[in-house]
Amino acid sequence: MSGNIQLLSDTLAQAKAENRAALIAYLPAGFPTVDGGIEAVKAAFEGGADVVEVGLPHSDPVLDGPVIQTADDIALRGGVRIADVMRTVREAHEATGKPVLVMTYWNPIDRYGIARFTAELAEAGGAGCILPDLPVEESAVWREHAEKHGLATVFVVAPSSKDERLGTITSAGSGFVYAASLMGVTGTRASVGAQAQDLVRRTRATTELPVCVGLGVSNAEQAAEVAGFADGVIVGSAFVKRVLDADSHEAGIAAVRALAGELAEGVRKR
């Protein structure tokens, strides 16, 4: 069974052909429940997301701010398992035909088994993985299995990355490059800033892969700003916060759908 790296590439290429950035949403599996999380991912697609990253909840999410940490804690206390993450990917992809990635720290994959994880993700229709804490130098075995199963390996670059290091990272990755807009953890910010634009420019000098910017984008205005210089706009904490702040499950799903709609308009106003 082959994964959907080609669907991911085609989706990003289609957005570029439409002279806009792609909208990439992030939502954790199992939040607020497994079924509720699947509904939320579908709602993000219905609202206008081109791609969704499904987070694999982790007990020590070192790169995530308090909003996503809270969601991860709710999911873990609810007993979420990797099987639930795979189910989320499968049901969201089958319902929409759109690319679904998993964003995960390395430790859960290492414990689960690389061969098993990649085979199951491909079988579920996944498009690949974003691996924020896997060093490129230690990624050869993962990349071999991911490539065999038709899965993208998305690495993260940061403003602190030197040009030579950017080249090392981008040459090993596939699908797209995740450009962290600033140093620090995930969360909404008042502005995304020039740092991100400079990082995209430097990253593009090393690769033909699309460069998508995450960390800090929370509204349509910021999405439009980032869409002016990036191939994709990644939004996570703002979606999670809408669910956390909702006074009912139905209201949370509606809020996710509405935010995706606002952001989808934003990325078209670049």
The 8 nearest C-alpha neighbors of each residue, nearest first, counted from 0:
[[1, 122, 121, 2, 148, 118, 149, 124],
 [2, 0, 148, 149, 121, 3, 122, 150],
 [3, 1, 121, 149, 150, 124, 126, 125],
 [2, 4, 126, 6, 5, 125, 124, 149],
 [3, 5, 126, 7, 150, 151, 6, 149],
 [6, 4, 8, 3, 7, 9, 126, 149],
 [7, 5, 9, 3, 4, 8, 10, 98],
 [6, 8, 4, 10, 5, 98, 9, 126],
 [9, 7, 5, 11, 10, 6, 174, 12],
 [8, 10, 12, 6, 7, 11, 5, 13],
 [11, 9, 13, 7, 12, 8, 6, 14],
 [10, 12, 14, 8, 13, 9, 21, 7],
 [13, 11, 9, 15, 10, 14, 8, 16],
 [14, 12, 16, 10, 15, 11, 9, 17],
 [13, 15, 17, 11, 16, 12, 21, 19],
 [14, 16, 18, 12, 17, 13, 19, 20],
 [17, 15, 13, 18, 14, 12, 19, 11],
 [16, 18, 14, 15, 19, 13, 20, 12],
 [19, 17, 15, 16, 14, 20, 267, 269],
 [20, 18, 267, 14, 15, 17, 266, 21],
 [19, 21, 231, 230, 226, 266, 14, 15],
 [20, 22, 231, 14, 49, 11, 232, 23],
 [21, 23, 48, 232, 49, 231, 233, 263],
 [24, 22, 233, 50, 51, 48, 232, 49],
 [25, 23, 51, 234, 233, 235, 52, 48],
 [24, 26, 235, 52, 51, 53, 234, 23],
 [25, 27, 53, 54, 235, 52, 239, 28],
 [28, 26, 54, 53, 30, 55, 56, 29],
 [29, 27, 84, 36, 30, 54, 53, 55],
 [28, 30, 33, 32, 74, 36, 79, 31],
 [31, 29, 32, 36, 74, 28, 27, 70],
 [30, 32, 35, 29, 36, 74, 73, 33],
 [33, 31, 29, 30, 35, 34, 36, 74],
 [32, 34, 29, 36, 35, 30, 28, 37],
 [35, 33, 37, 36, 32, 38, 29, 87],
 [36, 34, 32, 38, 37, 33, 31, 39],
 [35, 37, 30, 39, 33, 29, 38, 34],
 [36, 38, 34, 40, 87, 39, 35, 41],
 [37, 39, 35, 41, 36, 40, 42, 34],
 [40, 38, 42, 36, 37, 41, 252, 35],
 [41, 39, 43, 37, 42, 38, 36, 91],
 [40, 42, 38, 44, 39, 43, 91, 45],
 [43, 41, 256, 45, 39, 44, 40, 46],
 [44, 42, 256, 40, 46, 41, 45, 259],
 [43, 45, 48, 41, 47, 42, 46, 40],
 [44, 46, 42, 43, 47, 41, 256, 48],
 [47, 45, 256, 260, 259, 43, 44, 42],
 [46, 48, 44, 260, 263, 259, 45, 49],
 [49, 47, 44, 22, 50, 43, 23, 259],
 [48, 50, 22, 23, 21, 47, 44, 10],
 [49, 51, 23, 98, 48, 99, 24, 97],
 [52, 50, 24, 99, 23, 25, 53, 100],
 [51, 53, 25, 100, 101, 99, 102, 24],
 [54, 52, 101, 27, 26, 28, 102, 25],
 [53, 55, 27, 102, 28, 101, 26, 56],
 [54, 56, 103, 28, 27, 102, 57, 84],
 [57, 55, 71, 54, 27, 75, 74, 28],
 [58, 56, 59, 60, 71, 55, 104, 75],
 [57, 59, 60, 56, 72, 71, 75, 68],
 [58, 60, 57, 61, 68, 62, 56, 63],
 [61, 59, 63, 57, 62, 58, 68, 104],
 [60, 62, 63, 59, 184, 64, 104, 68],
 [63, 61, 184, 60, 185, 64, 183, 131],
 [64, 62, 185, 184, 60, 61, 67, 68],
 [63, 65, 185, 184, 186, 66, 67, 68],
 [64, 66, 68, 67, 69, 63, 186, 185],
 [67, 65, 69, 68, 64, 236, 240, 70],
 [66, 68, 70, 69, 65, 64, 63, 71],
 [69, 67, 65, 71, 66, 70, 64, 72],
 [68, 70, 72, 66, 67, 71, 65, 73],
 [71, 69, 67, 73, 72, 68, 30, 74],
 [72, 70, 56, 74, 68, 73, 69, 67],
 [71, 73, 69, 75, 70, 74, 76, 68],
 [74, 72, 70, 76, 71, 75, 77, 69],
 [75, 73, 29, 77, 71, 30, 72, 76],
 [74, 76, 78, 72, 77, 79, 73, 71],
 [77, 75, 73, 78, 74, 72, 79, 71],
 [78, 76, 74, 75, 79, 73, 32, 29],
 [77, 79, 75, 76, 80, 74, 29, 73],
 [80, 78, 75, 29, 74, 77, 83, 81],
 [81, 79, 83, 82, 78, 84, 75, 29],
 [80, 82, 84, 83, 85, 79, 55, 107],
 [83, 81, 85, 80, 84, 86, 79, 87],
 [84, 82, 86, 80, 81, 85, 87, 79],
 [83, 85, 81, 87, 86, 82, 28, 88],
 [86, 84, 88, 82, 83, 87, 89, 123],
 [85, 87, 83, 89, 84, 88, 90, 82],
 [88, 86, 84, 37, 85, 90, 89, 91],
 [87, 89, 85, 91, 86, 90, 92, 99],
 [90, 88, 123, 86, 92, 87, 91, 124],
 [89, 91, 93, 87, 92, 88, 94, 86],
 [92, 90, 94, 88, 93, 89, 41, 87],
 [91, 93, 96, 95, 89, 94, 90, 97],
 [94, 92, 90, 91, 96, 95, 89, 124],
 [93, 95, 91, 92, 90, 96, 41, 97],
 [96, 94, 97, 92, 93, 91, 41, 44],
 [97, 95, 92, 93, 94, 98, 91, 6],
 [96, 98, 95, 92, 99, 50, 49, 6],
 [99, 97, 50, 7, 126, 6, 92, 100],
 [98, 100, 51, 125, 126, 52, 50, 88],
 [101, 99, 52, 127, 126, 128, 125, 53],
 [100, 102, 53, 128, 52, 54, 103, 129],
 [103, 101, 129, 54, 128, 53, 52, 55],
 [104, 102, 55, 130, 54, 101, 105, 129],
 [103, 105, 106, 130, 132, 131, 107, 102],
 [104, 106, 108, 107, 133, 109, 103, 132],
 [105, 107, 109, 108, 104, 110, 103, 111],
 [108, 106, 110, 109, 105, 111, 104, 103],
 [109, 107, 111, 110, 106, 105, 112, 113],
 [108, 110, 106, 112, 107, 111, 105, 113],
 [109, 111, 107, 108, 112, 106, 113, 105],
 [112, 110, 108, 109, 107, 116, 113, 115],
 [111, 113, 109, 115, 110, 114, 108, 116],
 [112, 114, 116, 115, 108, 117, 109, 141],
 [115, 113, 117, 116, 112, 118, 144, 141],
 [114, 116, 118, 112, 113, 117, 119, 111],
 [115, 117, 113, 119, 118, 114, 112, 120],
 [118, 116, 120, 119, 114, 115, 145, 113],
 [117, 119, 115, 121, 116, 120, 114, 122],
 [120, 118, 122, 116, 121, 117, 115, 123],
 [121, 119, 123, 117, 125, 122, 118, 116],
 [120, 122, 2, 124, 125, 118, 123, 119],
 [121, 123, 119, 124, 120, 0, 118, 2],
 [124, 122, 89, 120, 121, 125, 119, 85],
 [125, 123, 121, 122, 2, 89, 3, 92],
 [126, 124, 120, 121, 99, 2, 123, 127],
 [125, 127, 3, 4, 100, 150, 2, 99],
 [128, 126, 151, 150, 100, 125, 152, 4],
 [129, 127, 101, 152, 100, 102, 153, 130],
 [128, 130, 153, 102, 154, 152, 131, 101],
 [129, 131, 133, 103, 132, 154, 104, 128],
 [132, 130, 155, 133, 154, 129, 104, 103],
 [131, 133, 130, 104, 134, 105, 155, 103],
 [132, 134, 130, 105, 131, 135, 138, 137],
 [135, 133, 136, 137, 132, 138, 131, 154],
 [134, 136, 138, 137, 168, 133, 171, 139],
 [135, 137, 134, 138, 139, 133, 168, 167],
 [136, 138, 135, 134, 139, 133, 140, 141],
 [137, 139, 135, 141, 140, 136, 142, 134],
 [140, 138, 142, 141, 137, 143, 136, 135],
 [141, 139, 143, 142, 138, 144, 137, 113],
 [140, 142, 138, 144, 139, 143, 145, 113],
 [143, 141, 145, 139, 144, 140, 146, 138],
 [142, 144, 140, 146, 141, 145, 139, 147],
 [143, 145, 147, 141, 142, 146, 148, 114],
 [146, 144, 150, 142, 148, 147, 143, 117],
 [147, 145, 149, 143, 148, 144, 150, 142],
 [146, 148, 144, 145, 149, 143, 150, 1],
 [147, 149, 1, 145, 146, 150, 2, 121],
 [150, 148, 2, 1, 146, 4, 147, 145],
 [151, 149, 127, 145, 4, 2, 126, 148],
 [150, 152, 127, 174, 173, 4, 128, 126],
 [151, 153, 173, 172, 128, 127, 129, 154],
 [154, 152, 129, 172, 176, 173, 175, 128],
 [153, 155, 130, 176, 172, 177, 129, 131],
 [154, 156, 177, 131, 178, 176, 179, 157],
 [157, 155, 178, 179, 177, 160, 154, 165],
 [156, 158, 179, 159, 160, 178, 155, 181],
 [157, 159, 160, 198, 181, 194, 182, 180],
 [158, 160, 157, 161, 182, 156, 181, 198],
 [161, 159, 157, 158, 164, 165, 156, 162],
 [160, 162, 164, 163, 165, 159, 158, 166],
 [163, 161, 165, 164, 166, 160, 201, 202],
 [164, 162, 166, 165, 161, 167, 160, 205],
 [163, 165, 167, 161, 166, 162, 160, 168],
 [166, 164, 162, 168, 163, 167, 169, 160],
 [165, 167, 205, 163, 169, 164, 168, 170],
 [168, 166, 164, 165, 170, 169, 163, 171],
 [167, 169, 165, 166, 171, 170, 135, 164],
 [170, 168, 172, 166, 171, 167, 165, 206],
 [169, 171, 167, 168, 172, 166, 206, 205],
 [172, 170, 169, 168, 167, 135, 173, 152],
 [173, 171, 169, 152, 153, 170, 154, 168],
 [172, 174, 151, 152, 175, 153, 171, 208],
 [175, 173, 151, 8, 153, 4, 152, 7],
 [174, 176, 209, 208, 173, 210, 153, 177],
 [175, 177, 210, 153, 154, 211, 178, 209],
 [178, 176, 155, 211, 212, 154, 156, 210],
 [177, 179, 212, 156, 155, 211, 180, 157],
 [180, 178, 157, 213, 181, 214, 212, 156],
 [179, 181, 195, 214, 213, 178, 212, 194],
 [182, 180, 179, 158, 183, 195, 194, 157],
 [181, 183, 158, 157, 184, 180, 179, 159],
 [184, 182, 181, 185, 62, 64, 63, 214],
 [183, 185, 62, 63, 64, 186, 182, 214],
 [186, 184, 63, 64, 214, 62, 215, 183],
 [187, 185, 236, 215, 64, 214, 188, 184],
 [186, 188, 215, 217, 216, 236, 237, 189],
 [187, 189, 215, 190, 186, 216, 191, 217],
 [188, 190, 187, 191, 215, 216, 217, 221],
 [191, 189, 188, 192, 221, 215, 216, 187],
 [192, 190, 215, 180, 188, 216, 195, 221],
 [191, 193, 194, 190, 195, 196, 180, 181],
 [192, 194, 196, 195, 197, 191, 198, 180],
 [195, 193, 197, 196, 192, 198, 180, 158],
 [196, 194, 180, 198, 193, 197, 192, 199],
 [195, 197, 193, 199, 198, 194, 200, 228],
 [196, 198, 200, 194, 195, 199, 201, 193],
 [197, 199, 195, 201, 200, 196, 158, 202],
 [200, 198, 202, 196, 197, 201, 203, 195],
 [201, 199, 197, 203, 198, 202, 196, 204],
 [200, 202, 198, 204, 199, 203, 197, 162],
 [201, 203, 199, 204, 205, 200, 198, 165],
 [202, 204, 200, 205, 206, 201, 199, 207],
 [203, 205, 201, 202, 206, 200, 207, 166],
 [206, 204, 166, 203, 202, 169, 165, 201],
 [207, 205, 203, 208, 204, 169, 202, 170],
 [206, 208, 209, 203, 205, 204, 210, 169],
 [209, 207, 175, 206, 210, 176, 174, 173],
 [210, 208, 175, 230, 176, 211, 207, 11],
 [209, 211, 176, 230, 175, 229, 177, 208],
 [212, 210, 231, 177, 230, 232, 229, 178],
 [213, 211, 178, 232, 233, 179, 177, 180],
 [212, 214, 233, 179, 180, 232, 234, 178],
 [215, 213, 185, 180, 179, 216, 186, 181],
 [214, 216, 187, 188, 186, 191, 217, 213],
 [217, 215, 221, 234, 187, 214, 222, 218],
 [216, 218, 237, 187, 215, 234, 221, 219],
 [219, 217, 221, 220, 222, 216, 262, 261],
 [218, 220, 265, 262, 222, 221, 261, 223],
 [221, 219, 223, 222, 218, 265, 224, 262],
 [220, 222, 224, 223, 218, 219, 216, 225],
 [221, 223, 219, 225, 265, 220, 224, 266],
 [224, 222, 265, 266, 269, 226, 220, 221],
 [225, 223, 221, 227, 222, 226, 220, 269],
 [224, 226, 227, 222, 223, 228, 229, 221],
 [227, 225, 223, 20, 269, 229, 266, 228],
 [226, 228, 269, 225, 224, 229, 223, 20],
 [227, 229, 226, 225, 196, 230, 199, 224],
 [230, 228, 226, 231, 211, 225, 210, 227],
 [231, 229, 20, 211, 210, 209, 21, 226],
 [230, 232, 211, 21, 20, 229, 22, 212],
 [231, 233, 22, 212, 211, 23, 21, 213],
 [234, 232, 213, 23, 212, 24, 22, 231],
 [235, 233, 24, 216, 25, 213, 23, 217],
 [234, 236, 25, 238, 237, 24, 26, 239],
 [235, 237, 239, 186, 238, 240, 66, 67],
 [236, 238, 217, 240, 239, 235, 241, 187],
 [239, 237, 241, 236, 240, 235, 255, 242],
 [238, 240, 236, 242, 241, 237, 243, 235],
 [239, 241, 243, 237, 242, 238, 244, 236],
 [242, 240, 238, 244, 239, 243, 254, 245],
 [241, 243, 251, 239, 245, 240, 244, 238],
 [242, 244, 240, 241, 245, 239, 251, 70],
 [245, 243, 241, 242, 240, 246, 251, 239],
 [246, 244, 251, 242, 247, 250, 243, 241],
 [245, 247, 244, 250, 248, 251, 243, 249],
 [248, 246, 250, 249, 245, 251, 242, 252],
 [247, 249, 251, 250, 252, 245, 246, 35],
 [250, 248, 252, 251, 247, 253, 245, 246],
 [249, 251, 253, 247, 248, 252, 245, 254],
 [252, 250, 242, 245, 254, 248, 249, 253],
 [251, 253, 255, 249, 254, 39, 250, 256],
 [252, 254, 250, 256, 251, 255, 257, 249],
 [255, 253, 257, 251, 252, 256, 241, 250],
 [256, 254, 252, 258, 257, 253, 43, 238],
 [255, 257, 46, 42, 253, 43, 259, 254],
 [256, 258, 254, 260, 259, 255, 253, 46],
 [259, 257, 261, 255, 260, 256, 254, 262],
 [260, 258, 46, 262, 256, 257, 47, 261],
 [259, 261, 46, 263, 257, 258, 47, 262],
 [262, 260, 258, 264, 263, 259, 219, 265],
 [261, 263, 219, 265, 259, 264, 260, 258],
 [264, 262, 260, 265, 266, 47, 261, 259],
 [263, 265, 267, 261, 262, 266, 260, 268],
 [264, 266, 219, 223, 262, 268, 222, 267],
 [265, 267, 223, 226, 263, 20, 268, 222],
 [266, 268, 264, 19, 265, 269, 263, 20],
 [269, 267, 265, 266, 223, 264, 19, 226],
 [268, 227, 223, 226, 267, 266, 224, 19]]
